[in-house]
Structure formats: structure tokens, C-alpha cells
Amino acid sequence: MLFVEYPKCSTCRKAKQWLKDNGIDFTDRDITVQNPTGQELRQWQARSGLPLRKFFNTSGQLYKSLHLKEKLSAMSEEEQIALLASDGMMVKRPIVVAGGTVLVGFRPAEWEQALK
């Protein structure tokens, strides 16, 4: 299992602790050191069943400063993936990749159902 996080993010720290508390082994990846590639993002989005917009960190400063709330719907999927792949802070986290399961964001009930 791959756990993609921003170590300074309180939600990521809670999610990481949840994994540890539940005895789930994972490989940790700092999103600021190793940003997801376009190929990874395409695969994760397909496996997650989520719309691509759910992969954007809508509460992040970068998202807000680029006014993406207004611009995202006019962008092609390829443009959105390129934007996500350009900066780890653009990507919503944490992300868990476990086989065919991809979880974006931390919702304990959803994680409980998917990972246990």
C-alpha cells in the first residue's frame, strides 16, 4: 500500500496514525519530494472512480491563487492532469493506493470499509 502525504498536514498525520492504529502496513511518500506523475494520476483517477476534480486540493493556497474554481471546468482533462502533476501542493491528500483501491482525502468510515 502506498500512502501519499504532506507531512505538515494535520489530516495526513491523522490518517497515518489511523493506518498505524489499525495495523496496516504502508509505504510513505512525501508529495512535496515526489509529486505524482501524470501517468500515476490517470491510473489513480481511473481506479478511484472519482471525477478528476476530486484530486485537486481546493483549500490550498495555490488552487486559490490560480482561481481554479472558475477555470477548472473549462480545462481539458489533459490540462488538469498536467496541472496536478506540476506541483504536489495542488493535489488533495492523503492518497492511499492499495491494489485496485484508491482513496483521496481521509474519511475514517470510508477507509474502514475499503481497507479492513
Secondary structure, DSSP 8 states (H G I E B T S, - for coil): -EEEE-TT-HHHHHHHHHHHHTT---EEEETTTS---HHHHHHHHHHHT--GGGGB-TTSHHHHHTTHHHHGGGS-HHHHHHHHHH-GGGB-S-EEEETTEEEES--HHHHHHHH-
